[in-house]
Amino acid sequence: MSVPPQYGETWVYESIVGALPGVDLSEPQAVALQLGLFEAAVLVFGWYYRLPGAVLAGTVAVGVAAAGSVAMLRFSRETRGVPLPDPYRRLLFGSSIEVVLAVLAFVALVTHVFVFDPRLFGDLFGTDPPVVVVYLTLLVLWDLCYRIGTSWWAAVVSLWRSLRYRFDAEAAGRLRRADGINVAFAATQVVLLPFLDGQPVLQVAVAGHVVAVGVVSGAAILLLDG
């Protein structure tokens, strides 16, 4: 039986979806709203400012972020479907470490695209990018960084869980499915690589994250006793 999430023991994304006043969204509705709003903004501003290349890149980024939302919700549902040791539950959902990782990743990304190598924004938006387009781009990039940070944190904590705890066969099966969902989301990020052509640092960072999540989550699955 699934254990309902308690505020203070949820990922930030779950807390926001569940705490909006006067709004009662199901998981599919929340993801559809996120996807629809961001994609509509990408299409409208891309058309208005004549940025067809940015529209394609933005659409892919929005799609990956939406896939991350689906993965987070399914991961948490599978994980909460079994009795969890309190330390694991608190570490995974209640520590907010995923936000710290997301902030670090986002700050590093902003530093890269504005200081270290600003060619990426120049290629997408030209030499004088519209302010509203830059704002939207940073918002989508934050969305991606948050989900990537959550994915990495889930992988690390899952490996710690598998090394420390033992579960029965049913619980182990659901936890393996949860870890598999995390690996699948990491794999979707491969579609970002073609848009990072000429940006070797970012390509290595994204590809390295995909491989790292696959290795760490794969080890968590193999070591899970049940």
N, C-alpha and C positions, 0 to 999 in steps of 0.2 A: 504493500500500500504506500502510495506516495505521501511524504511528509510535507504539509504545507509550509511554504517559506515564512520565516519570521523576520520582520524588519530588524536590521542589525546583523542578520545572517543571510544576506542576499548580495548578489552582485549589484553594482550601482545601476546598471541598465534595468534589471528586474525591479529595483526599488522605484525608479522613475515611472516605469510602465504601470506599476501597481498603485502608485500614490497620486496620480493626477486627479485633482478634485473634479467630481462630476463626470468622470470618464471611466467607463468600464469596458476595456478592450480585451478581447481574447488574444492569444498569442499570434494567430495568423493575421488578425486585424492590426495589431501593433506593428508587425513587420511590414504589412502592406502599406500602412500609413507612412512609415519611415521611407520605404522604397518610393512610394508615389510622390511624396513631398520633395525629396531630394532630386529625383529624376526629373520632375516637372521644372524645378529650378534650373537644373543643368540644361535642359532643352530650351527653356525660355531665354536664359541669358546667353547661351551659345548661339541661338538664332539672332538675338538682338544685336550682339556685338560681333557677329560673323566670325565665330571661332569653331569651325567644324572639327578640327583636330582635338580641341579641348572637350568637345561634346562626347566623342568616342571614349577618350580617356576617363572623363568624368562618369560616363555611364558604366564602364567596367568597374571603376572604384566604388560607385554606389552599389552595384550588384554584389561585389565582394563583401562590402559592409553589411548588406542585408543578409547574405549567406552567413556571416558571422553572428548576426542576431538570432537566426534560426538555430545555428549550432549551439549558441549559449543556452537558449531556452531548452533545447532537447537534451543537452548535456546535463543541465541542472535537473530536468525532469527524471532522467534515467538515474542520476545519482541519488536524488531524494526518494527514489522508489524503493530504496532498501534502508534498513537501519544503519546509520553511520556512526562511527566513533566520534564523540563530541570534539576532540582535538582536530580531527580531519575536517569535520563540517565547519568549524569556526575558522580554521586556516584557509580553507577553500573559498568560503562565501563571506566571512565576516571580517577578514583582516584588511580588506581594501588594498592589498598589495598590487592587485591588477591595475589599479588607478595610478599607483606610483610608477609602475613599469610603463604604463601608457604615457604619462607625463614625460618621463625620461626619453622615451622613443620620439615623442612629438617635438620636444625641444631640440633633440639631435637632428630631426628631419628639417625643422624650420631653419636651424643654423646652417645645415647643408645647402638648402635651396636658396637661401638669401645671402649667404656669406661665402661658404666654401666653393660652391659651384652653381651659380644662378642660371646656368644655361637652360635647365629644364623648364622653368617658368617662362623664360624668354622664348623658347621654342613653341610653347603652348599658347602664350598670350601676347607675344610681341614685346616691343621695348617699352610700351606704355600701357600696362595691363589695367583694365577697369577695376576700380576699388571693390565693387560688389562681387565681381568674379573672383578676385583674390580672397575675399571674405568667405565666399561659398567653398572655394577650394580648400582653404584651411579648415573649415568646418568638416568637410568630407574626410580630409586627411586625419583630423582628430578622431573621427568615427572609426576609421581604419586602425589607427594606433591603439585606440582603446580595446578593440576586439582582438588585435594581435597580442597586446599585453595580457589580456585575459586568457587567450589560448596558451601562451607560454607558461603563465602561472598555473593553469589547470594541469598542464603536462608535468611540471616540476612536482606539484603537490600529489599528483597521481602516482608518480614514481615513489615518493616518500611513503604514501599509503600502502603500496604493494610491498615495500620492504618491511614495513612495521606491523601491518595488521593481516589477519586471516579472515576469510569470509566463506560462507557456505556456497554451494554451487549456483544457486539462483542469484544471490547477491553478486557473486563474481561475474556471472554472465551479463548482468545489467551494467556493472562497472566497466567491463570490457567494451560493451556497446558505447558507453559514454566516451571512453578513450578513443574508440574508433571514429566517433563523430568529430572529436577534436582533430584527429589526423586528417579527416576528410576536409575540414574547413581550412587547415593549413595548406592542403594541396590546391585549393581553389585560388590561393594567392599567386600561384604560378602564372596566371593570366595577366598579372601586373607587369611581369618581366619585359615583354616587348615594348611597353611604354617607357621603360627605363633605359632604352638603348642610348649608349653614350654616357651613361651614369654608372660606372663600374662599382662605385661604393654602395649605391642604393641597390644595385642588382645583387651584389654579394650579401648585403644585409637581408634582403627579402628571401633569396634562395637559402641562405644560412638558417634563417628562422624556420623555413619549411622543413629543411632536413633535420634541424634540431628537434622540432616538435615530433616529427616522425620517429626519430631515434628514441627520444625520452619516453614518449607515449607507448611506442612499441615495446620498450623494456618494461614499462609498467604493466602492459597487457601480459607479457610472457611471465613476469614474476608474480602475477596475481594468483593466489592460491584459492582453489575452489573447484 
